[in-house]
Amino acid sequence: MNIVLARTKRGYSQEYMAEKLSIGQKAYWKLEKGHTKLSVERLKKITLILDLNISTLLE
């Protein structure tokens, strides 16, 4: 499952995710599009927000 699918399934906007991650919406957009590298720490935060296991996102 990818981040976009998981986010939209929960009805979360990019703005909501960016706020929860303490980054700008444009920075979050770049994360979703793969334009910036995703750190392990940020990946952990995303999985907590989306209530997913890391392995689910990495599949």
mmCIF file as Biopython writes it, N, C-alpha, C and O atoms, coordinates in Angstrom:
data_model
#
loop_
_atom_site.group_PDB
_atom_site.id
_atom_site.type_symbol
_atom_site.label_atom_id
_atom_site.label_alt_id
_atom_site.label_comp_id
_atom_site.label_asym_id
_atom_site.label_entity_id
_atom_site.label_seq_id
_atom_site.pdbx_PDB_ins_code
_atom_site.Cartn_x
_atom_site.Cartn_y
_atom_site.Cartn_z
_atom_site.occupancy
_atom_site.B_iso_or_equiv
_atom_site.auth_seq_id
_atom_site.auth_asym_id
_atom_site.pdbx_PDB_model_num
ATOM 1   N N  . MET A ? 1  ? 0.855   -1.181 0.000  1.0 0.0 1  A 1 
ATOM 2   C CA . MET A ? 1  ? 0.000   0.000  0.000  1.0 0.0 1  A 1 
ATOM 3   C C  . MET A ? 1  ? 0.893   1.233  0.000  1.0 0.0 1  A 1 
ATOM 4   O O  . MET A ? 1  ? 1.896   1.282  0.712  1.0 0.0 1  A 1 
ATOM 5   N N  . ASN A ? 2  ? 0.529   2.220  -0.793 1.0 0.0 2  A 1 
ATOM 6   C CA . ASN A ? 2  ? 1.347   3.432  -0.779 1.0 0.0 2  A 1 
ATOM 7   C C  . ASN A ? 2  ? 0.737   4.488  0.142  1.0 0.0 2  A 1 
ATOM 8   O O  . ASN A ? 2  ? -0.406  4.363  0.581  1.0 0.0 2  A 1 
ATOM 9   N N  . ILE A ? 3  ? 1.507   5.507  0.420  1.0 0.0 3  A 1 
ATOM 10  C CA . ILE A ? 3  ? 1.094   6.545  1.371  1.0 0.0 3  A 1 
ATOM 11  C C  . ILE A ? 3  ? -0.139  7.278  0.882  1.0 0.0 3  A 1 
ATOM 12  O O  . ILE A ? 3  ? -1.033  7.575  1.674  1.0 0.0 3  A 1 
ATOM 13  N N  . VAL A ? 4  ? -0.204  7.576  -0.402 1.0 0.0 4  A 1 
ATOM 14  C CA . VAL A ? 4  ? -1.349  8.317  -0.948 1.0 0.0 4  A 1 
ATOM 15  C C  . VAL A ? 4  ? -2.629  7.513  -0.740 1.0 0.0 4  A 1 
ATOM 16  O O  . VAL A ? 4  ? -3.633  8.061  -0.285 1.0 0.0 4  A 1 
ATOM 17  N N  . LEU A ? 5  ? -2.607  6.245  -1.060 1.0 0.0 5  A 1 
ATOM 18  C CA . LEU A ? 5  ? -3.778  5.396  -0.904 1.0 0.0 5  A 1 
ATOM 19  C C  . LEU A ? 5  ? -4.198  5.310  0.562  1.0 0.0 5  A 1 
ATOM 20  O O  . LEU A ? 5  ? -5.379  5.447  0.879  1.0 0.0 5  A 1 
ATOM 21  N N  . ALA A ? 6  ? -3.250  5.086  1.439  1.0 0.0 6  A 1 
ATOM 22  C CA . ALA A ? 6  ? -3.548  4.997  2.868  1.0 0.0 6  A 1 
ATOM 23  C C  . ALA A ? 6  ? -4.117  6.318  3.388  1.0 0.0 6  A 1 
ATOM 24  O O  . ALA A ? 6  ? -5.052  6.327  4.189  1.0 0.0 6  A 1 
ATOM 25  N N  . ARG A ? 7  ? -3.551  7.416  2.931  1.0 0.0 7  A 1 
ATOM 26  C CA . ARG A ? 7  ? -4.024  8.743  3.379  1.0 0.0 7  A 1 
ATOM 27  C C  . ARG A ? 7  ? -5.444  9.002  2.904  1.0 0.0 7  A 1 
ATOM 28  O O  . ARG A ? 7  ? -6.291  9.433  3.686  1.0 0.0 7  A 1 
ATOM 29  N N  . THR A ? 8  ? -5.710  8.744  1.632  1.0 0.0 8  A 1 
ATOM 30  C CA . THR A ? 8  ? -7.034  9.029  1.086  1.0 0.0 8  A 1 
ATOM 31  C C  . THR A ? 8  ? -8.102  8.086  1.639  1.0 0.0 8  A 1 
ATOM 32  O O  . THR A ? 8  ? -9.259  8.481  1.781  1.0 0.0 8  A 1 
ATOM 33  N N  . LYS A ? 9  ? -7.726  6.852  1.951  1.0 0.0 9  A 1 
ATOM 34  C CA . LYS A ? 9  ? -8.676  5.909  2.560  1.0 0.0 9  A 1 
ATOM 35  C C  . LYS A ? 9  ? -9.183  6.434  3.902  1.0 0.0 9  A 1 
ATOM 36  O O  . LYS A ? 9  ? -10.319 6.170  4.295  1.0 0.0 9  A 1 
ATOM 37  N N  . ARG A ? 10 ? -8.332  7.174  4.593  1.0 0.0 10 A 1 
ATOM 38  C CA . ARG A ? 10 ? -8.709  7.726  5.893  1.0 0.0 10 A 1 
ATOM 39  C C  . ARG A ? 10 ? -9.319  9.123  5.784  1.0 0.0 10 A 1 
ATOM 40  O O  . ARG A ? 10 ? -9.742  9.706  6.781  1.0 0.0 10 A 1 
ATOM 41  N N  . GLY A ? 11 ? -9.357  9.641  4.581  1.0 0.0 11 A 1 
ATOM 42  C CA . GLY A ? 11 ? -9.952  10.963 4.378  1.0 0.0 11 A 1 
ATOM 43  C C  . GLY A ? 11 ? -9.054  12.108 4.807  1.0 0.0 11 A 1 
ATOM 44  O O  . GLY A ? 11 ? -9.533  13.218 5.043  1.0 0.0 11 A 1 
ATOM 45  N N  . TYR A ? 12 ? -7.757  11.850 4.910  1.0 0.0 12 A 1 
ATOM 46  C CA . TYR A ? 12 ? -6.813  12.881 5.319  1.0 0.0 12 A 1 
ATOM 47  C C  . TYR A ? 12 ? -6.320  13.655 4.102  1.0 0.0 12 A 1 
ATOM 48  O O  . TYR A ? 12 ? -6.065  13.076 3.046  1.0 0.0 12 A 1 
ATOM 49  N N  . SER A ? 13 ? -6.191  14.942 4.257  1.0 0.0 13 A 1 
ATOM 50  C CA . SER A ? 13 ? -5.650  15.779 3.191  1.0 0.0 13 A 1 
ATOM 51  C C  . SER A ? 13 ? -4.130  15.854 3.322  1.0 0.0 13 A 1 
ATOM 52  O O  . SER A ? 13 ? -3.559  15.488 4.349  1.0 0.0 13 A 1 
ATOM 53  N N  . GLN A ? 14 ? -3.497  16.334 2.264  1.0 0.0 14 A 1 
ATOM 54  C CA . GLN A ? 14 ? -2.055  16.561 2.330  1.0 0.0 14 A 1 
ATOM 55  C C  . GLN A ? 14 ? -1.744  17.613 3.393  1.0 0.0 14 A 1 
ATOM 56  O O  . GLN A ? 14 ? -0.733  17.517 4.089  1.0 0.0 14 A 1 
ATOM 57  N N  . GLU A ? 15 ? -2.603  18.604 3.516  1.0 0.0 15 A 1 
ATOM 58  C CA . GLU A ? 15 ? -2.398  19.655 4.507  1.0 0.0 15 A 1 
ATOM 59  C C  . GLU A ? 15 ? -2.420  19.074 5.920  1.0 0.0 15 A 1 
ATOM 60  O O  . GLU A ? 15 ? -1.604  19.445 6.763  1.0 0.0 15 A 1 
ATOM 61  N N  . TYR A ? 16 ? -3.365  18.156 6.173  1.0 0.0 16 A 1 
ATOM 62  C CA . TYR A ? 16 ? -3.464  17.518 7.480  1.0 0.0 16 A 1 
ATOM 63  C C  . TYR A ? 16 ? -2.180  16.737 7.789  1.0 0.0 16 A 1 
ATOM 64  O O  . TYR A ? 16 ? -1.621  16.854 8.880  1.0 0.0 16 A 1 
ATOM 65  N N  . MET A ? 17 ? -1.729  15.950 6.827  1.0 0.0 17 A 1 
ATOM 66  C CA . MET A ? 17 ? -0.525  15.152 7.030  1.0 0.0 17 A 1 
ATOM 67  C C  . MET A ? 17 ? 0.684   16.050 7.259  1.0 0.0 17 A 1 
ATOM 68  O O  . MET A ? 17 ? 1.499   15.791 8.145  1.0 0.0 17 A 1 
ATOM 69  N N  . ALA A ? 18 ? 0.797   17.098 6.464  1.0 0.0 18 A 1 
ATOM 70  C CA . ALA A ? 18 ? 1.916   18.031 6.612  1.0 0.0 18 A 1 
ATOM 71  C C  . ALA A ? 18 ? 1.917   18.653 8.002  1.0 0.0 18 A 1 
ATOM 72  O O  . ALA A ? 18 ? 2.967   18.773 8.634  1.0 0.0 18 A 1 
ATOM 73  N N  . GLU A ? 19 ? 0.748   19.044 8.472  1.0 0.0 19 A 1 
ATOM 74  C CA . GLU A ? 19 ? 0.642   19.639 9.804  1.0 0.0 19 A 1 
ATOM 75  C C  . GLU A ? 19 ? 1.081   18.643 10.875 1.0 0.0 19 A 1 
ATOM 76  O O  . GLU A ? 19 ? 1.826   19.003 11.787 1.0 0.0 19 A 1 
ATOM 77  N N  . LYS A ? 20 ? 0.634   17.415 10.774 1.0 0.0 20 A 1 
ATOM 78  C CA . LYS A ? 20 ? 0.993   16.387 11.757 1.0 0.0 20 A 1 
ATOM 79  C C  . LYS A ? 20 ? 2.489   16.082 11.738 1.0 0.0 20 A 1 
ATOM 80  O O  . LYS A ? 20 ? 3.066   15.713 12.761 1.0 0.0 20 A 1 
ATOM 81  N N  . LEU A ? 21 ? 3.109   16.236 10.577 1.0 0.0 21 A 1 
ATOM 82  C CA . LEU A ? 21 ? 4.546   15.973 10.431 1.0 0.0 21 A 1 
ATOM 83  C C  . LEU A ? 21 ? 5.394   17.225 10.662 1.0 0.0 21 A 1 
ATOM 84  O O  . LEU A ? 21 ? 6.622   17.166 10.616 1.0 0.0 21 A 1 
ATOM 85  N N  . SER A ? 22 ? 4.736   18.347 10.909 1.0 0.0 22 A 1 
ATOM 86  C CA . SER A ? 22 ? 5.418   19.631 11.131 1.0 0.0 22 A 1 
ATOM 87  C C  . SER A ? 22 ? 6.265   20.046 9.937  1.0 0.0 22 A 1 
ATOM 88  O O  . SER A ? 22 ? 7.395   20.512 10.083 1.0 0.0 22 A 1 
ATOM 89  N N  . ILE A ? 23 ? 5.688   19.862 8.746  1.0 0.0 23 A 1 
ATOM 90  C CA . ILE A ? 23 ? 6.345   20.307 7.512  1.0 0.0 23 A 1 
ATOM 91  C C  . ILE A ? 23 ? 5.317   21.056 6.675  1.0 0.0 23 A 1 
ATOM 92  O O  . ILE A ? 23 ? 4.124   21.021 6.977  1.0 0.0 23 A 1 
ATOM 93  N N  . GLY A ? 24 ? 5.764   21.721 5.644  1.0 0.0 24 A 1 
ATOM 94  C CA . GLY A ? 24 ? 4.857   22.420 4.751  1.0 0.0 24 A 1 
ATOM 95  C C  . GLY A ? 24 ? 4.133   21.449 3.821  1.0 0.0 24 A 1 
ATOM 96  O O  . GLY A ? 24 ? 4.585   20.324 3.610  1.0 0.0 24 A 1 
ATOM 97  N N  . GLN A ? 25 ? 3.015   21.894 3.274  1.0 0.0 25 A 1 
ATOM 98  C CA . GLN A ? 25 ? 2.237   21.040 2.364  1.0 0.0 25 A 1 
ATOM 99  C C  . GLN A ? 25 ? 3.037   20.698 1.121  1.0 0.0 25 A 1 
ATOM 100 O O  . GLN A ? 25 ? 2.959   19.576 0.621  1.0 0.0 25 A 1 
ATOM 101 N N  . LYS A ? 26 ? 3.804   21.653 0.617  1.0 0.0 26 A 1 
ATOM 102 C CA . LYS A ? 26 ? 4.604   21.392 -0.579 1.0 0.0 26 A 1 
ATOM 103 C C  . LYS A ? 26 ? 5.671   20.337 -0.289 1.0 0.0 26 A 1 
ATOM 104 O O  . LYS A ? 26 ? 5.935   19.476 -1.129 1.0 0.0 26 A 1 
ATOM 105 N N  . ALA A ? 27 ? 6.276   20.398 0.877  1.0 0.0 27 A 1 
ATOM 106 C CA . ALA A ? 27 ? 7.274   19.394 1.271  1.0 0.0 27 A 1 
ATOM 107 C C  . ALA A ? 27 ? 6.616   18.026 1.386  1.0 0.0 27 A 1 
ATOM 108 O O  . ALA A ? 27 ? 7.202   17.014 0.999  1.0 0.0 27 A 1 
ATOM 109 N N  . TYR A ? 28 ? 5.408   17.997 1.915  1.0 0.0 28 A 1 
ATOM 110 C CA . TYR A ? 28 ? 4.699   16.718 2.020  1.0 0.0 28 A 1 
ATOM 111 C C  . TYR A ? 28 ? 4.368   16.182 0.629  1.0 0.0 28 A 1 
ATOM 112 O O  . TYR A ? 28 ? 4.520   14.988 0.370  1.0 0.0 28 A 1 
ATOM 113 N N  . TRP A ? 29 ? 3.922   17.049 -0.255 1.0 0.0 29 A 1 
ATOM 114 C CA . TRP A ? 29 ? 3.607   16.647 -1.635 1.0 0.0 29 A 1 
ATOM 115 C C  . TRP A ? 29 ? 4.837   16.001 -2.274 1.0 0.0 29 A 1 
ATOM 116 O O  . TRP A ? 29 ? 4.730   14.969 -2.936 1.0 0.0 29 A 1 
ATOM 117 N N  . LYS A ? 30 ? 6.006   16.617 -2.073 1.0 0.0 30 A 1 
ATOM 118 C CA . LYS A ? 30 ? 7.250   16.077 -2.630 1.0 0.0 30 A 1 
ATOM 119 C C  . LYS A ? 30 ? 7.555   14.698 -2.048 1.0 0.0 30 A 1 
ATOM 120 O O  . LYS A ? 30 ? 8.067   13.826 -2.750 1.0 0.0 30 A 1 
ATOM 121 N N  . LEU A ? 31 ? 7.243   14.500 -0.772 1.0 0.0 31 A 1 
ATOM 122 C CA . LEU A ? 31 ? 7.429   13.190 -0.150 1.0 0.0 31 A 1 
ATOM 123 C C  . LEU A ? 31 ? 6.561   12.130 -0.826 1.0 0.0 31 A 1 
ATOM 124 O O  . LEU A ? 31 ? 7.034   11.047 -1.169 1.0 0.0 31 A 1 
ATOM 125 N N  . GLU A ? 32 ? 5.288   12.463 -1.009 1.0 0.0 32 A 1 
ATOM 126 C CA . GLU A ? 32 ? 4.363   11.516 -1.639 1.0 0.0 32 A 1 
ATOM 127 C C  . GLU A ? 32 ? 4.771   11.192 -3.069 1.0 0.0 32 A 1 
ATOM 128 O O  . GLU A ? 32 ? 4.614   10.056 -3.517 1.0 0.0 32 A 1 
ATOM 129 N N  . LYS A ? 33 ? 5.283   12.161 -3.775 1.0 0.0 33 A 1 
ATOM 130 C CA . LYS A ? 33 ? 5.670   11.958 -5.171 1.0 0.0 33 A 1 
ATOM 131 C C  . LYS A ? 33 ? 7.041   11.314 -5.322 1.0 0.0 33 A 1 
ATOM 132 O O  . LYS A ? 33 ? 7.437   10.947 -6.428 1.0 0.0 33 A 1 
ATOM 133 N N  . GLY A ? 34 ? 7.771   11.174 -4.210 1.0 0.0 34 A 1 
ATOM 134 C CA . GLY A ? 34 ? 9.084   10.554 -4.267 1.0 0.0 34 A 1 
ATOM 135 C C  . GLY A ? 34 ? 10.185  11.494 -4.706 1.0 0.0 34 A 1 
ATOM 136 O O  . GLY A ? 34 ? 11.265  11.053 -5.098 1.0 0.0 34 A 1 
ATOM 137 N N  . HIS A ? 35 ? 9.916   12.798 -4.643 1.0 0.0 35 A 1 
ATOM 138 C CA . HIS A ? 35 ? 10.923  13.782 -5.039 1.0 0.0 35 A 1 
ATOM 139 C C  . HIS A ? 35 ? 11.945  14.039 -3.935 1.0 0.0 35 A 1 
ATOM 140 O O  . HIS A ? 35 ? 13.027  14.566 -4.194 1.0 0.0 35 A 1 
ATOM 141 N N  . THR A ? 36 ? 11.598  13.666 -2.709 1.0 0.0 36 A 1 
ATOM 142 C CA . THR A ? 36 ? 12.537  13.777 -1.595 1.0 0.0 36 A 1 
ATOM 143 C C  . THR A ? 36 ? 12.601  12.431 -0.886 1.0 0.0 36 A 1 
ATOM 144 O O  . THR A ? 36 ? 11.637  11.665 -0.885 1.0 0.0 36 A 1 
ATOM 145 N N  . LYS A ? 37 ? 13.738  12.163 -0.293 1.0 0.0 37 A 1 
ATOM 146 C CA . LYS A ? 37 ? 13.912  10.893 0.410  1.0 0.0 37 A 1 
ATOM 147 C C  . LYS A ? 37 ? 13.161  10.931 1.732  1.0 0.0 37 A 1 
ATOM 148 O O  . LYS A ? 37 ? 13.069  11.961 2.400  1.0 0.0 37 A 1 
ATOM 149 N N  . LEU A ? 38 ? 12.637  9.782  2.076  1.0 0.0 38 A 1 
ATOM 150 C CA . LEU A ? 38 ? 11.867  9.626  3.305  1.0 0.0 38 A 1 
ATOM 151 C C  . LEU A ? 38 ? 12.772  9.023  4.375  1.0 0.0 38 A 1 
ATOM 152 O O  . LEU A ? 38 ? 13.268  7.907  4.223  1.0 0.0 38 A 1 
ATOM 153 N N  . SER A ? 39 ? 12.983  9.769  5.453  1.0 0.0 39 A 1 
ATOM 154 C CA . SER A ? 39 ? 13.819  9.253  6.537  1.0 0.0 39 A 1 
ATOM 155 C C  . SER A ? 39 ? 13.036  8.191  7.314  1.0 0.0 39 A 1 
ATOM 156 O O  . SER A ? 39 ? 11.806  8.150  7.275  1.0 0.0 39 A 1 
ATOM 157 N N  . VAL A ? 40 ? 13.762  7.351  8.003  1.0 0.0 40 A 1 
ATOM 158 C CA . VAL A ? 40 ? 13.128  6.309  8.808  1.0 0.0 40 A 1 
ATOM 159 C C  . VAL A ? 40 ? 12.255  6.941  9.883  1.0 0.0 40 A 1 
ATOM 160 O O  . VAL A ? 40 ? 11.152  6.465  10.153 1.0 0.0 40 A 1 
ATOM 161 N N  . GLU A ? 41 ? 12.742  8.000  10.489 1.0 0.0 41 A 1 
ATOM 162 C CA . GLU A ? 41 ? 11.979  8.684  11.543 1.0 0.0 41 A 1 
ATOM 163 C C  . GLU A ? 41 ? 10.665  9.235  10.998 1.0 0.0 41 A 1 
ATOM 164 O O  . GLU A ? 41 ? 9.622   9.105  11.638 1.0 0.0 41 A 1 
ATOM 165 N N  . ARG A ? 42 ? 10.713  9.847  9.826  1.0 0.0 42 A 1 
ATOM 166 C CA . ARG A ? 42 ? 9.491   10.390 9.225  1.0 0.0 42 A 1 
ATOM 167 C C  . ARG A ? 42 ? 8.557   9.257  8.807  1.0 0.0 42 A 1 
ATOM 168 O O  . ARG A ? 42 ? 7.339   9.378  8.937  1.0 0.0 42 A 1 
ATOM 169 N N  . LEU A ? 43 ? 9.113   8.172  8.313  1.0 0.0 43 A 1 
ATOM 170 C CA . LEU A ? 43 ? 8.305   7.009  7.961  1.0 0.0 43 A 1 
ATOM 171 C C  . LEU A ? 43 ? 7.565   6.482  9.185  1.0 0.0 43 A 1 
ATOM 172 O O  . LEU A ? 43 ? 6.390   6.125  9.095  1.0 0.0 43 A 1 
ATOM 173 N N  . LYS A ? 44 ? 8.245   6.431  10.323 1.0 0.0 44 A 1 
ATOM 174 C CA . LYS A ? 44 ? 7.608   5.993  11.566 1.0 0.0 44 A 1 
ATOM 175 C C  . LYS A ? 44 ? 6.439   6.907  11.927 1.0 0.0 44 A 1 
ATOM 176 O O  . LYS A ? 44 ? 5.371   6.436  12.317 1.0 0.0 44 A 1 
ATOM 177 N N  . LYS A ? 45 ? 6.649   8.215  11.795 1.0 0.0 45 A 1 
ATOM 178 C CA . LYS A ? 45 ? 5.583   9.167  12.115 1.0 0.0 45 A 1 
ATOM 179 C C  . LYS A ? 45 ? 4.387   8.981  11.188 1.0 0.0 45 A 1 
ATOM 180 O O  . LYS A ? 45 ? 3.239   9.027  11.631 1.0 0.0 45 A 1 
ATOM 181 N N  . ILE A ? 46 ? 4.655   8.774  9.919  1.0 0.0 46 A 1 
ATOM 182 C CA . ILE A ? 46 ? 3.570   8.572  8.949  1.0 0.0 46 A 1 
ATOM 183 C C  . ILE A ? 46 ? 2.774   7.324  9.289  1.0 0.0 46 A 1 
ATOM 184 O O  . ILE A ? 46 ? 1.544   7.337  9.231  1.0 0.0 46 A 1 
ATOM 185 N N  . THR A ? 47 ? 3.461   6.251  9.642  1.0 0.0 47 A 1 
ATOM 186 C CA . THR A ? 47 ? 2.742   5.018  9.978  1.0 0.0 47 A 1 
ATOM 187 C C  . THR A ? 47 ? 1.904   5.186  11.241 1.0 0.0 47 A 1 
ATOM 188 O O  . THR A ? 47 ? 0.834   4.589  11.359 1.0 0.0 47 A 1 
ATOM 189 N N  . LEU A ? 48 ? 2.381   5.986  12.177 1.0 0.0 48 A 1 
ATOM 190 C CA . LEU A ? 48 ? 1.583   6.252  13.373 1.0 0.0 48 A 1 
ATOM 191 C C  . LEU A ? 48 ? 0.331   7.051  13.029 1.0 0.0 48 A 1 
ATOM 192 O O  . LEU A ? 48 ? -0.759  6.735  13.507 1.0 0.0 48 A 1 
ATOM 193 N N  . ILE A ? 49 ? 0.481   8.075  12.209 1.0 0.0 49 A 1 
ATOM 194 C CA . ILE A ? 49 ? -0.658  8.901  11.812 1.0 0.0 49 A 1 
ATOM 195 C C  . ILE A ? 49 ? -1.688  8.078  11.049 1.0 0.0 49 A 1 
ATOM 196 O O  . ILE A ? 49 ? -2.892  8.218  11.268 1.0 0.0 49 A 1 
ATOM 197 N N  . LEU A ? 50 ? -1.208  7.220  10.154 1.0 0.0 50 A 1 
ATOM 198 C CA . LEU A ? 50 ? -2.099  6.424  9.308  1.0 0.0 50 A 1 
ATOM 199 C C  . LEU A ? 50 ? -2.500  5.098  9.957  1.0 0.0 50 A 1 
ATOM 200 O O  . LEU A ? 50 ? -3.270  4.332  9.378  1.0 0.0 50 A 1 
ATOM 201 N N  . ASP A ? 51 ? -1.980  4.827  11.155 1.0 0.0 51 A 1 
ATOM 202 C CA . ASP A ? 51 ? -2.279  3.604  11.894 1.0 0.0 51 A 1 
ATOM 203 C C  . ASP A ? 51 ? -1.977  2.359  11.056 1.0 0.0 51 A 1 
ATOM 204 O O  . ASP A ? 51 ? -2.824  1.482  10.886 1.0 0.0 51 A 1 
ATOM 205 N N  . LEU A ? 52 ? -0.741  2.306  10.536 1.0 0.0 52 A 1 
ATOM 206 C CA . LEU A ? 52 ? -0.284  1.193  9.707  1.0 0.0 52 A 1 
ATOM 207 C C  . LEU A ? 52 ? 1.035   0.651  10.241 1.0 0.0 52 A 1 
ATOM 208 O O  . LEU A ? 52 ? 1.749   1.338  10.971 1.0 0.0 52 A 1 
ATOM 209 N N  . ASN A ? 53 ? 1.349   -0.573 9.876  1.0 0.0 53 A 1 
ATOM 210 C CA . ASN A ? 53 ? 2.673   -1.130 10.130 1.0 0.0 53 A 1 
ATOM 211 C C  . ASN A ? 53 ? 3.601   -0.637 9.029  1.0 0.0 53 A 1 
ATOM 212 O O  . ASN A ? 53 ? 3.177   -0.442 7.890  1.0 0.0 53 A 1 
ATOM 213 N N  . ILE A ? 54 ? 4.858   -0.438 9.371  1.0 0.0 54 A 1 
ATOM 214 C CA . ILE A ? 54 ? 5.844   -0.017 8.380  1.0 0.0 54 A 1 
ATOM 215 C C  . ILE A ? 54 ? 5.894   -1.028 7.231  1.0 0.0 54 A 1 
ATOM 216 O O  . ILE A ? 54 ? 5.999   -0.647 6.065  1.0 0.0 54 A 1 
ATOM 217 N N  . SER A ? 55 ? 5.820   -2.295 7.562  1.0 0.0 55 A 1 
ATOM 218 C CA . SER A ? 55 ? 5.901   -3.326 6.524  1.0 0.0 55 A 1 
ATOM 219 C C  . SER A ? 55 ? 4.752   -3.204 5.513  1.0 0.0 55 A 1 
ATOM 220 O O  . SER A ? 55 ? 4.927   -3.533 4.340  1.0 0.0 55 A 1 
ATOM 221 N N  . THR A ? 56 ? 3.602   -2.744 5.952  1.0 0.0 56 A 1 
ATOM 222 C CA . THR A ? 56 ? 2.461   -2.557 5.043  1.0 0.0 56 A 1 
ATOM 223 C C  . THR A ? 56 ? 2.782   -1.496 4.002  1.0 0.0 56 A 1 
ATOM 224 O O  . THR A ? 56 ? 2.447   -1.662 2.829  1.0 0.0 56 A 1 
ATOM 225 N N  . LEU A ? 57 ? 3.420   -0.418 4.411  1.0 0.0 57 A 1 
ATOM 226 C CA . LEU A ? 57 ? 3.761   0.639  3.465  1.0 0.0 57 A 1 
ATOM 227 C C  . LEU A ? 57 ? 4.902   0.244  2.553  1.0 0.0 57 A 1 
ATOM 228 O O  . LEU A ? 57 ? 4.986   0.723  1.423  1.0 0.0 57 A 1 
ATOM 229 N N  . LEU A ? 58 ? 5.779   -0.621 3.025  1.0 0.0 58 A 1 
ATOM 230 C CA . LEU A ? 58 ? 6.947   -0.998 2.226  1.0 0.0 58 A 1 
ATOM 231 C C  . LEU A ? 58 ? 6.651   -2.088 1.204  1.0 0.0 58 A 1 
ATOM 232 O O  . LEU A ? 58 ? 7.487   -2.368 0.345  1.0 0.0 58 A 1 
ATOM 233 N N  . GLU A ? 59 ? 5.490   -2.700 1.282  1.0 0.0 59 A 1 
ATOM 234 C CA . GLU A ? 59 ? 5.138   -3.758 0.332  1.0 0.0 59 A 1 
ATOM 235 C C  . GLU A ? 59 ? 4.944   -3.216 -1.058 1.0 0.0 59 A 1 
ATOM 236 O O  . GLU A ? 59 ? 4.644   -3.974 -1.980 1.0 0.0 59 A 1 
#
